[in-house]
Amino acid sequence: MRIAQPVVSVLMITYKHAKFIARAIESVLMQETNFPVELVIGEDKSPDDTRKIAEEYRQRYPDRIRLLARERNLGIINNFVETYLACRGTYVAILEGDDYWTDAKKLEAQVNALEAHPEWVMCFHKVRVFRDDGSQPAYLSPEDWREESTLDDLLRRNFIQTCSLMVRNGVVRKFPDWYFSLSMADWPFSVMLAQHGEVGYIDQVMADHRLHREGAWTGKDYECQSAGILEMLSHIRKILDPDRARHLSGQIVRRYIYLAEWQVRNGSPWKARSTLQALMRRESFVQRGFPYRWALNVVLQIEAPKVLRVISRIRRMAGLKDRSGRHQTSTTVE
């Protein structure tokens, strides 16, 4: 059966989500709208029962679900792009196979918001984030946010949970070659969109984002995530105007130094040395505002930790003497 021309296409990429995907699909099917919605599932040749479950739903709802069953594993970026380009709706809402929506009016609320704000190229909402193993308490993301954001805000950090995002279809149709080398799809996609309009926010909790060990991004450790972000930002810089590119260069430098400092503090000075070497190869040291003192401090932590401890001890002793002297002078005057 052919699905009616949708107003909203729900883009769902999924891989090894057999434990979760039924709930994700059900949260799409429960949506109450006065317009047609299609669910486009990009199933990336999972080794578990993800495809079987998705196929069962497609057979039950052939007028609402389209299943793109990959003949080979494409990887998260290629699967995302091909699924996105297959979406036919005026708007595209994104939901990965391990998350789910909690509000039956979510899609209608976002469509209404985008139609009321033609300057918004996309919108997002508050999300409850929880760990699947219950090891940490759930929290809301973002905790608090303003109604409109810009490209500059997104360049500083990714404040959008992917399962909350709805975008205007067709704004981005071509993806640069470097996009396919990244380890994340959502943040750079949002940046490319934000070059064409404002980012709207709806202050309602309408989805749950699940953190688990098998997650494509949350399953990575801090160092892998940091490396992925640095790679992404270095490519994003290529598509920015000169002023934004210079500002982003400063952010990239600070991220390198922070990562190196984190590696030293966690007992891996050799990794920190490699991180700073990468910084020296890839970034300019003559840019305005380069944090030389911070960088030198990290170098000393790596190469001469004993010297740094001696310097710190001398500074503490000098500080104690200075305070003691001021106290004695004050007492004498009195």
N, C-alpha and C positions, 0 to 999 in steps of 0.2 A: 504494500500500500504506500502511496506517495504522501508524505507529510505535508500538510498545508503550509503555505508560505509563512514562516514564523516571524514574529516581532522580536523574540529573543531566542538566540541559540545558546544553549548551555554547553560549554566546552569542558569535557572531562577527560583528562589524560590519566591513564592508570597502568600500573605495573606491579605485580606481586601484591595486590590488594584484596586477595580472596577473603580475608577476615573482615574487611571494611566496606567493600564496594556496594553490597546490598543496601546498607544504610545510606550511603551517598546517593544512590539512584532513587531510593524511596523519598529522600528529602527533596529531590527534584520533582518527582511525580506528585507530591503533596501540594505543590504550589497552586495557589488560587489566583487566577488571572482572568481578565476579560479579553485576552489576546492569545494567539497560538504560540506555543513554546516547543522547541525541539531540543532533544538531548543528543549531542554528538560525542560518542565515546571513542577515544583513540586508545585501543588496547594494544600494548607494545610487546606482544608475544611473551606473556608471562609464563613461567614454568609451573605455576600453581593453578588453581581453579578460577582465576580471575576471568578469563575469557568465557569459560563455561557459564559462569553466573551472569555475565553481561549478555551472552547470547540468549539465555533463558528469559531475561527481561525484554530483550529485543523482540523475541517471538510473542511475548504476551502483549507488548505495546508497539506494534509495528508502525502505527501512525504517529508515534511520539519519539521513538528512539532510532537513531542511526548508529550502527556499530562499524567502526573502521578497524577491522581485525588485521593487524600487520603480519605479513608473511615472514618478516625477520625483525629482530629487535633494532629499532631506530635510535634509541637513546632519548633522553628527556627533551632535548632541544628540538630535534627533528620531528619527534612525535607531536610536540606542542605546535610547531609551525604548520605541519600538514593538517592537524586537526583544526587549528584556527582558520586556515584558508578554506576549509570545507564548510565553515559555518555560514548560513544563509540569512540569519536574522539581521534586523536593523541594529540590534545591540547584541553583545556577546558577554555572557556571565561565565566566570571561571570557577570550576570546582574540581579539585583533584580527588582521586578515588579513595583517599583515606580521610577526607574531611566530610562534613555534612552541614546542611542548613537546618536551622531550628525554628524559623518563622515562615509560616505558609504565605505571608504577604511580602516576602523579601523582594521577589522579582518585580512585582507591581510597584512597590515603593521606590525602587531604583529607576524603573522606567519613568515614573511620574516625575522624579527628581531631575532626570536628564532632559525630559521634555520641557520642564519649567525653567531650566538653565541651559540655554543653547551654547553658552560660553564654556560649559563643562565638557571636556572630552572624555571623561570617565568619572565614576564615583565609587566610593567604598563605604564601609560601615564598621562599627565596633564588633569585635569577635571575642568569644571566650576561648582561651588557649589552655589546654590541659595535657598532662603527660599520661600516656596510655597505661603505664604501670603504677600510677598513683603516687610516685615518689616525691612529687612536689605539688603544692596547692595550685589550683587553677587561677588564672588572672585574666584581666581584660586588656585587649590591645586594639587601638591605643587607649590608654586610660582616659585621656582628655585630648580633644583636638578641635581646631577651628573649622568653620564651614568650608572654607576654600584654601587650597594650597597651590603651589606653583612648581615649575621645573626646579628652581633653586632649592626648594624644600626637599625634593626627591633626590637631588644630588648629594645632600648632606647625609641622609639615611633613608632606608626603606621602611616607611611607617604603615604600609598597606599589607594586610594579610590577604593572600591570594584568593582565598575562598570568599572574600567580600567584594571582589572587584567586578564591575560591569563597565564595558567600554563601548564607544561608538564603533560599529563595524566599518571597515574600509579606510579608516584614518591611516593605519599602517598596513600596507599590503606587501611591501618588499622588505626583506631583512638583509643587512650587510653580511658579508662572508664571515666576519669575525664572530657574529652572533652564534654561529653553529659550533664554535670552539669553547663556549662558556659552559660552566657547571650549573648555572641557574638560568631560568627563563623569565621569571616574573619581574624582578627589579629593572633590568635593562629594557624590557618591553614597556613598563610603565614610564620610564624616562623618555623613550622614543615617542610615546603618546603625548606626554606632557609638553613636548615641543610645539604642540598644536592647540593647546588650550589649558584651561584651569582644571584642577582636581577637586571634586566635590566630596563632602563628607556627610553621612547620615548618622546621627548619634543614637543608634539603636543596636542592640546585640541581636544579630540574626543568623549567626553561624558558630560552629565549633571547629577549631583547628586542633588536630590531634598531633602530638609529638610522640614519636616512637623510634626505636632503634633502626628500623628498616626504612625510615624516611629518606627520600632522595637528598634532602638538604640537612634536616635535623639529625640524620644518622651519621653525618660527618663530624669530626672533632673540630675544635676551635682553629687549629692551624690550617686545616684543609679549607674551612670556611673563609678564613682570612685571605688565603692565597687566591681563592675563587673571586672574592670581592675585589682584591687588588687587580687581578686580570681584567675583570669586568670594567672597573673604573678607568683603567688605562685605555681601553677600547672606546668607552663612552666619550672620553676626552676628544677623540678624533672628530666627533660630530657636533661639537659645541662651538659657539662663537669664542673669539680670543679671550675676552674677559672671564667668561665662565670656565674656559679651559685652564687659565692661570690659577683661578681659585681652586679648581679641582686638583691641580697639581700639588698645591699645598696640602690638601686633604690626603692625597695619596702618600706624600712624604711622611706625614704624621702617622698614618696607618702602618707604614713600614717600621718606623721607629718604635711604635707601641708594640707591634708584634715581636720585634727583637727583644725589647725589654721584658715582655711576658715570657719569652723563651728562656732568657737568663734566669728569671725568678723561678722558673719551673725546672731548673737543673739541666738545661740544654744549651750551653754557651756556643757549641759548634753550630747548632741550628741558627742561633742569633747572628753568628758571624756570617753565615750564608745569606741570611735575610738582608743584612747591611750591605753585603757585596752586591746583591741584586739591586738594592736601592742605588748604589753608586753607578751601576751599569745603566740603569733605566731612567734615572731622574737627574735633573740639573741641580747643582749645589749653589748656583748663583741666583736662584730665584728669590724674589723679595719675601722676607719673612721666614727664611729657612731656619729651623730651630737648632742652631749649631750647638748650643750649650747642652740641650737635651740629648742630641746625637752623641756628643763627646762623652757625656755621662754614661750612656749605654756602652760605648766603646770601652771605657774604663772598667765597667762591670764585666765585660767579656775578657779583656786582655790583661787587666791589672786590678783584679778585685781587692788584693791586699793593699795596694796603694790607695785605692778609693776608700777603704775602711780607715786607713791612717788619716787621710784628709778629713773624713767625716768626724773622726775622733778629735782632731785638732780644732775643727770648727766648733764642736760642742764645748770643748774646754775653753776656747776663746770666748764663746758666748757666756759661759758661766762666770768667767773672770770679769767680763764687761758688766754683767748684771750685778755682780758683787761689788764692783767699783762704784757703780752708780748708787747702790744702796748705801755704801759707806759715806760717799760725798753728801748724800741727802741727810744722813744722820748728823754729820759734822756741822752742816749749815744750820740745822735746827738747834 
